Amino acid sequence: MGTRIEAVEVLSFRLELPKLVLERMPGEQRAAIPLQLAREEDGTLTLEHEGHESFLRFRLDGEGAELIEICILHDAKGVFFQQILGSLMVRFLGDLRARLVFDPLENPSDEPWAEVSIERGRTSWPGLATQSAAVRLAHAAAEGGSVSASDGESPPEEPLTAEEEELTRLLARAETAWQEYQRLKRQRE
């Protein structure tokens, strides 16, 4: 994404994540994007892009954090949207419906906005779709089962997208290459 996002018009959202993940984000993302986590007077936590106008506000509930407010303004190259909000939505199987309003000088199309939809961590939005597929494959590998979102229920089996199929093939090839490497390594010893 190379275009600046002027604003994100949020239509609906749902996201819950462990409080510990939220507390670690500023340190973990330091190289990619400077973040600051601040506790507000009302007890909420605000994760903000330092020196910018974008932030996410969370209500704490025990060891969890629930997203209660999204504000993304003047997001150069969509970095905060893509790497922070989008990544959290995909990783923690969140839901988001929003319109990204682009800088009209950088985006000469008829529609200066695009609608983004993330449902239970799945999306077709460029950049996030690959993350979504990788998260689903990681869940499947950890559970030894099918590639689907897991939330305690047994969701109906969904067909894999083309990206998910490609990731599955690449992971299988990597596993085969790793096993061959291990076999050759044992032979040399």
C-alpha positions in Angstrom: 0.0 0.0 0.0 1.7 3.2 -1.1 -1.2 5.7 -0.8 -1.8 7.8 2.2 -5.0 7.1 4.1 -6.6 10.4 5.0 -9.1 8.7 7.4 -10.7 5.4 8.3 -14.5 5.6 8.6 -15.3 2.7 10.9 -18.7 1.0 10.2 -18.4 -1.8 12.7 -15.7 -3.7 14.6 -15.0 -6.4 17.2 -11.7 -7.4 18.6 -10.5 -9.0 21.9 -6.9 -9.9 22.6 -4.7 -10.7 25.6 -3.6 -7.6 27.6 0.0 -8.9 27.5 0.1 -8.7 23.7 -1.1 -5.1 23.9 1.5 -4.2 26.5 4.4 -5.8 24.4 3.5 -4.1 21.1 5.5 -0.9 21.5 8.7 -2.8 22.1 8.0 -5.5 19.5 7.0 -3.0 16.8 9.8 -0.4 17.6 11.7 -1.0 14.4 8.7 -0.9 12.1 6.5 1.8 13.7 6.9 3.9 16.8 4.1 3.1 19.3 3.2 4.4 22.7 0.9 2.7 25.2 -0.8 5.0 27.7 -3.3 4.4 30.5 -6.1 6.9 30.5 -7.9 8.3 33.6 -10.9 6.1 32.9 -8.7 2.9 33.0 -8.6 2.3 29.3 -5.4 1.8 27.4 -4.5 3.8 24.3 -2.1 2.4 21.7 -1.0 5.4 19.6 1.3 6.0 16.7 3.9 8.4 18.2 3.8 11.8 16.6 0.7 11.0 14.5 -3.0 11.2 14.9 -3.8 7.4 14.8 -4.7 5.4 17.9 -6.6 2.4 19.2 -8.4 2.5 22.6 -9.0 -0.7 24.6 -11.1 -1.5 27.7 -9.4 -3.9 30.1 -11.2 -6.9 31.4 -9.0 -9.1 33.6 -6.2 -10.4 31.4 -8.0 -9.4 28.2 -8.4 -6.2 26.3 -11.4 -5.2 24.1 -11.0 -2.7 21.3 -13.5 0.1 21.9 -12.3 3.0 19.7 -10.4 3.3 16.4 -9.0 6.6 15.1 -6.8 6.5 12.0 -6.0 9.9 10.4 -3.3 10.9 7.9 -1.7 7.5 7.9 1.3 7.7 5.6 1.3 4.6 3.3 -1.4 3.0 5.5 1.3 1.8 7.9 -0.8 2.0 11.1 -3.8 0.5 9.4 -1.9 -2.4 7.8 0.7 -3.3 10.4 -1.2 -2.5 13.6 -5.0 -2.6 13.3 -5.1 -5.0 10.4 -2.5 -7.3 11.8 -4.3 -7.5 15.2 -7.7 -8.1 13.5 -6.2 -11.0 11.5 -4.1 -12.5 14.3 -6.9 -12.4 16.9 -9.8 -13.3 14.6 -11.5 -9.9 14.8 -14.2 -8.3 12.7 -13.9 -5.0 10.9 -16.0 -3.1 8.3 -14.5 0.2 7.4 -14.0 2.7 4.5 -10.4 3.8 3.8 -10.5 7.4 2.5 -7.4 8.1 0.4 -5.6 11.3 -0.4 -7.3 12.5 -3.6 -4.1 13.9 -4.9 -2.4 10.5 -4.7 -5.4 8.4 -5.7 -6.9 9.9 -8.9 -9.7 7.2 -9.2 -13.4 8.0 -9.3 -13.9 6.6 -5.8 -11.4 8.1 -3.3 -12.2 5.3 -0.8 -12.2 1.6 -0.6 -14.2 -0.7 1.7 -12.4 -3.2 3.8 -14.0 -6.2 5.4 -12.4 -8.6 7.9 -14.6 -11.3 9.3 -13.3 -13.6 12.0 -9.7 -12.7 10.9 -10.4 -13.5 7.2 -10.1 -10.8 4.5 -9.2 -10.4 0.8 -7.6 -7.0 1.5 -4.1 -7.0 -0.1 -1.4 -7.6 2.5 -3.8 -8.8 5.2 -5.1 -11.7 3.1 -1.7 -13.4 3.2 -1.5 -12.8 7.0 -5.0 -14.2 7.4 -4.1 -17.4 5.5 -0.8 -17.8 7.5 -2.7 -17.4 10.8 -5.3 -20.1 9.7 -2.5 -22.4 8.6 -0.7 -21.9 11.9 -3.9 -22.7 13.9 -4.4 -25.8 11.8 -0.8 -27.0 12.3 -1.1 -26.4 16.1 -4.4 -28.3 16.3 -3.4 -31.0 13.8 -6.7 -30.4 12.0 -8.3 -28.4 9.2 -7.5 -24.9 8.1 -10.3 -22.8 9.6 -10.7 -20.2 12.3 -10.9 -21.6 15.7 -12.9 -20.0 18.5 -13.9 -23.0 20.6 -16.7 -24.0 18.2 -16.4 -26.3 15.3 -17.0 -23.9 12.4 -18.1 -25.4 9.1 -15.2 -26.5 6.8 -14.5 -23.6 4.3 -12.7 -24.0 1.0 -9.2 -22.7 0.9 -8.5 -19.5 -1.0 -5.9 -19.5 -3.8 -3.4 -17.9 -1.4 -4.1 -20.4 1.3 -3.6 -23.3 -1.1 -0.3 -21.8 -2.3 0.8 -21.3 1.4 -0.1 -25.0 2.1 2.0 -26.1 -0.9 4.9 -23.9 0.2 4.7 -25.2 3.7 4.6 -28.8 2.5 7.7 -28.2 0.3 9.5 -26.6 3.1 8.7 -29.5 5.4 10.0 -32.0 2.8 13.2 -30.0 2.3 13.7 -29.8 6.1 13.3 -33.5 6.4 15.8 -34.1 3.6 18.3 -31.7 5.2 17.9 -33.5 8.5 18.5 -36.9 6.8 21.6 -35.7 5.0 22.9 -34.1 8.2 22.5 -37.4 10.0 24.4 -39.3 7.2 27.4 -36.9 7.5 27.7 -37.6 11.3 
